[in-house]
Amino acid sequence: MKGLLLKDYYTITKQIRIYLLILVIFAFLPGFPAFLLALVYSSMLPITVIAYDEYSKWNRMAEMMPYSETELVLSKYVLGYIAVVLIWILSIVVQTVLELIAGIKGDSLTDPQYITLICVALGFEAVILPLMFKLGVEKGRIILIALAGGVTFCASFFGGKLSSIKALEADPAGVMIISTAAAIVMNVLSVLLSVHLYKSVKK
C-alpha cells in the first residue's frame, strides 16, 4: 500500500501542479462555498491519478507486482482521504495565520457544520470512484463533470445559506454524527463495489 501511495504522490506532484495550486487557493478563501469546493476537488485527486494510470497502462504492470486488486483499489480511496484531510488542515493553518497577522477571524473549521462538509466530500468520492473503475475516466468524465458542476452550483448558490439551515442550527452535532456515519457506510460499500467492478473489468 505504501508503495502505491508513493507512486500516486509522485504522479500528482509532477503532473498536476496547477491543480494542486488551485486547491491551495481555495484553502485560502474563507467561507462555506470555498471550503466545500476545496474539499470536493481534493477528493477528485484519485480520479486524476486513475486517468494517468490508464494513459500509462499502469494496470498491466500492476498485474505483475505483488499487489492484490483490493490494495490497488483501496490506495485510490486512501489518497482521496489524505487529500481531504490535508486541505482541511491547510485551511485551519491559513485561517489561524490570517487571524493572528491580519485580525481576520472566520468560523472555526472544527465546528460540526464544517465536519459535515468533509463528510459530503467523502460521500462524493464514494459515489464517483466506482463509476471510474467501471467506465474508465474517459467515459466517466461526463458524469464527473455533471456531478462536479452540480456541487459547484450548490456551493455557490446555497453555500451562504447552509449555516442557517434549521437542522444545523438546532442540532449541528447530531447532523455531523449522522453525516459521519453515512460517509463511513457509503465508503465501505463503495470500496467493496469498486473492488468487484475492478475485478470484473479485468476479466
N, C-alpha and C positions, 0 to 999 in steps of 0.2 A: 504493500500500500504506500509506504513512504517513497519508494522509487517512482511509482505512478504519479504521486503528487508533485515530486520534484520535476518530473518530465513536463507536467502541465504548467508548473510555475515558470520553467524556462521558456515554454511556448508563449505564455502570457507576456512575460517581461520583454521578450524580443520582438513579438509580432503585433501586439495591440497596445502600445504605449499611449496612443491618443485616447483609446477607450478608457484606460486607467486614469488619464488626466481628467477626462470628463467626470469620472466618479469622484475624484478628489474635489473638483469644482463644486459638484453637487453637495459634497460633505461640508463645504464652507458656507453654503446658503442656509439660512435659518428657516424654520417653519415646517409644517406637516408635508406640504407638497414636495419640496426639495428633498426632504429626508426619505419620503416614500419612494421617490424616483431613484435616489441613490441606492436604496436597498434592493429595489426591483432589478435595476440594471446590474448590480453586483451579483444578484442571483442568476443572471443570464450569462455570466462568465463561462460556466461549464459548456454552454451551447457553442460559444465561440471556439473553445478547445475541441469539442466534438467535430466542428467544421474543419479545423486544421488536421485532425486525425483522419477524417475522410479523405481530405485532399492529399495527404502524405501516405495513404494506405497503411496507417499505423496498425489497424486492427489485424491485418495479415501478419505483421511482425509480432504482434502481441500473442498470437496463437502459438508461436514458437518459444514463448517465455513462460516462466513458472507462475503465471497469474491465472486465477480462476475467473470465470465470467462474472461472478459476484464481486470480486475485487475490482475488475475493470469498470463495472457499472457504479459501484459504491464510491470509487475515487472521485467521480464527477460530482456526486452529491456532496461529498465532503469538501470538495473545492468550493462549491457554492456556499456551504455553511461557513467556511473560513472567510470567504469574501464578504459575506453579510456581516459577520461579527467584526471584521477589521474596519469596515465602513462605519459601523456603529461606534467603535472605539475612537476612530479618527474624528468623527463628528463631535463626540464628547470632548476630546482634547482641543479641537478647534474652538468649540463654544467656551471652554474654560479659559483658553488664552485670550479670546476676544473680551470676555468678561473682566479678566484681570488687567488687560492692557488698555482697552478702549471703553470699558464700563458698559459694554453691550450685554445685557442679561436676557437670555431666552428661556424657553421652557426646559425643564430637566429631562434629558433624554433617557433617564432611567425611570420616568413615570410610567404607569401602567399603559397609557394610551400609545406610548412610543414602543413599548414591548409588543403591543398588539400589531403595530405596523411591521415589526420584524417578522411576526408570525404570518402576516399577509405575504411578505416577500418569500418566505419559505414555502407557503402554500402555492405561490406562483411557480416556484421551482418544481414542486411535486407534480403539478399539472402538466408542465411543458416538457420535462425530460423524457417521460415515456413516449411522447409523440416523436421526439427527436430520435430515440433509439429505434422506433418502429418505422418511421417515414424517412429518416435521414434529414440532415439540415436543409438541403435544397428544397425538398418537398414540404418540410415542416416550416419553412421560412415564412410562408404566407400566414399560417396560423400564429406564428410567433409575433409577426408584425401586428396582426389584428389584436392579439392579447396585450402586447406592449402599448399599442395605441390606445386601447381601452383603459388600461391602467393610467396612462399619461393624462387622458381626458378626465378621468375621475379625480386624479390627484389635483389637476389644475382647477377643475370646476367645483369639486366638493371639498377639496383639501382644507380650505379656510373654515369650513363649517363642521369638519369632522370632530373637533374637540367639543362642539356644542350638542352633539347627538345625545339624546336623553339617556340612553343606556350607558354611555361613557360617563356622563355627569352623575348618574345615580349610583352606578357600581362599576367604576373603571377596573378595579381589581378583579371583579367577577368576570368581566369581558376578557381581561387578559388571561385568566386561567382557562376559560373556555377556548380562546384563540390558541393558546399554547397546546392544549390537549388536541385540538383539531389539527394543528400543524404537525404534531408528532404522529398522529394516526395517519394523516394523509401521506407523510413522507415514508413511513414504514410500508404502507400499501404501495406507494409509488415505486420504492426500491424493488419490492418483490415483483411488481408488474414489469418494471424495466429489465430486470434480470431475465424474466420469462421471454419478453419480446426480443431481447438481445440474442438469446439462445435460438429462438425461432428464426430470426433473420439470418443467422449464421448457417442454418441447415440448408 
